[in-house]
Amino acid sequence: MNYVYPKLSEKDLGFVRLGGAGLGNILFTYARAAVCARDYGYRLIWPTWFSFKLGPLLRREMDKRFYNDLFQNNCGAISGIRKLWYLMSKKRVPECEKGHGDRFDNKIIEFTGFEGCFEEILYDSAYVREMLEKNLKKKNRAALTYDFSGTIGVHIRLGDFGRVSADEVKNGRHDSALPIDWYAGVIRQIREYAGREVKACIFSDGTDEELAPVLALPAVERISFGTSIADIMALSRVPLFVASGSSFSMWARYLGRMSCICYTNQIKQKILTEKDSSFEYETDGVIAPEIGERIRDILARQKKAGDI
């Protein structure tokens, strides 16, 4: 029997991590490992979600990004003392050896990093979603039943993202905050095409002051389900998504397969496949009429829960 272990950051002590990437990025590592365990019949070793970071504390961010309140092991993965013993005693081999388990036995295949994003798991979103939902802590499950019918989901990533000019963002500078006025303009255009004030649910790590141009619009609600994973799962259920350029938004798109609008050159990776009927669209301002028609059709099919 071989094992797979998603090592979510370099300084992983088995019960706590020191620093490391954000949730959107470490989920790539976990998802690849979970899919590998399924495909090859390996045993999954439960990852170390808990991470201590100084940055969010020093910046006084709303989400401290400790990640200890997101998941619990409901899938039979190896955890606890047994996990620590395995990590200390068994030889580890790199992820590139995952398909060669016949060459070795009783080894841990270690998954690291997030290069390639969804490349290897592009067609596995249903299984990845199943695993995430199965292992959610109870406090995060309200996100799975909230009614988003007839609404727009909007993710505005600010936090530690750089504040740069609109031209820099348009030219493809990633990990940067998108112009707030762009979000407001897209919401207005969606409503014009829909012919009604579609409710917009705003998910963001920014302050109310930073979000003022969007929050000032009618039929807008700032919403959160308390944790980053709950918000990702909630956003994955909206019928139409106005996304940021973050990996957080990428995960909502991957799990939800919904139609998405993003800023020019900010869709880092195309996620939809030939099996999907939705669209991925970029614009730095005006929404093209042909996209507007598809927006109208999407929202017309929804129960008009967002009507005012």
C-alpha positions, 0 to 999 in steps of 0.5 A, a space after each residue: 500500500 502506498 500513500 499520498 500526502 498534500 504538503 501544503 507549505 514548506 514548513 509543515 510540522 504535521 500539526 501546524 504549518 508556519 506561513 504558506 500560501 492562501 487557501 485558493 492556492 493550497 487547495 490545488 495541492 489537496 485536490 491533486 492528491 485527493 484525485 490521485 488517491 482515487 485514481 490509483 487506490 492509494 491512502 490519503 494522509 490528511 493535510 495540515 490545514 492549520 497555518 500560523 501567519 503574522 501578515 494577516 494579523 499585522 494588516 488587521 485583515 478580517 480573515 486571519 487565514 489560520 484555516 483551522 476552522 474549515 475542514 474535518 476528516 470525514 473521509 477516512 484519511 489517515 490523521 492524528 498520531 498515526 499521521 505523524 508516525 507515517 510522516 516521520 517513518 515512511 520514505 517520501 517520493 515526489 508527485 511525479 512518481 504517482 503513476 509508478 506505484 508498482 515500482 515501490 511499496 509503503 511509500 508516501 507520494 508527496 504533493 507540493 505547490 500549485 503550478 499548473 492550477 487546474 491543469 491536471 484536474 480540469 475534468 475532476 471538479 465533481 469529485 473535488 467538490 464532493 470531497 470538499 463538501 464531505 469534509 466541511 466543518 458543520 459551521 460552514 455548511 450553511 453555504 451549501 443551502 443558501 438560495 442564490 436563484 436569480 442573483 449575481 455573485 460578485 467577488 472583490 479581492 482587496 486585502 493584500 492585493 496590490 493597488 495598481 493602475 487600471 492599465 497595469 491590470 489590463 496589461 495582465 498584472 496579476 494579484 492586483 486589485 481590480 478597479 472598484 468602479 469596474 465592478 459597479 459598471 458591470 453590475 449596472 450593465 448586467 441589470 440593463 440586459 436583464 431588464 430588472 434590478 437583479 440582486 447582487 451578493 458581494 463577497 469581499 475582504 475589503 472595507 465598506 469604505 473601499 467598496 463604497 461605489 458598489 455598496 451604494 448601488 440598489 439591491 446590493 447585499 454584502 454577504 459572508 458565511 464566516 470562512 473562506 471555504 464557506 464563501 467559495 462554496 457559496 459563490 460556486 452556486 451563483 448562476 452568474 459570477 463577476 470574478 476577481 483575478 484571484 485563485 479564490 475566484 478561480 475555485 468558485 468558477 471551477 466548482 460551479 461551472 457557471 458563466 463568468 465575467 472578469 477584467 481583461 487579462 485576469 482570467 489566469 486559466 480557462 476552466 470551462 470545457 467542451 462539456 460546459 454550456 457556460 461562458 468565460 468573458 473578459 472586458 475592461 468596460 463594455 459588455 458585448 451585446 452577444 454576451 448581454 443576450 446570454 446574460 439575459 437568458 441565464 437570468 430569465 431561467 432563474 427564479 426571480 428571487 432578487 427582484 425588488 
